[in-house]
Amino acid sequence: MAVRQVNQFILHDELWWDSEFSCGSCGTYLCEHAGPGPAPDDVRETLLAAHGSVRLRLVGSVPSLVPALKVFREVSAASLSRARELVGELSRDGLVGTLSEMEFLKARLQTRGVPVDVDR
């Protein structure tokens, strides 16, 4: 029986993911992929199913949301309109994702002075 293990983590100030297969019977081990960037949907869904989602929320007032816009444009190459949508979600109910995704955004936003925290 083959086992697939997926991971998502922060390395060198980047969001990374990897996927590995192993077989205890024959000893085969295979790294499907490892590298920076957003995880594919199947990896992300597996992580969410196994560990649940977390929410990134604003925890204080901010005089300007321009720093948050810059973060979303930098980390996801989002268009200005998409970055505005993400900032709107952050300002209302918060953003939902994997723990690694939200911790990555949290660090980037806090560096720009945006007061956020992760609800687990």
Secondary structure, DSSP 8 states (H G I E B T S, - for coil): -EEEEEEEEEETTEEEEEEEEEETTT--EEEEEEEES---HHHHHHHHHHH--EEEEE-S--S-SHHHHHHHHHHH---HHHHHHHHHHHHTT-EEE-HHHHHHHHHHHHHTT--EEEE-
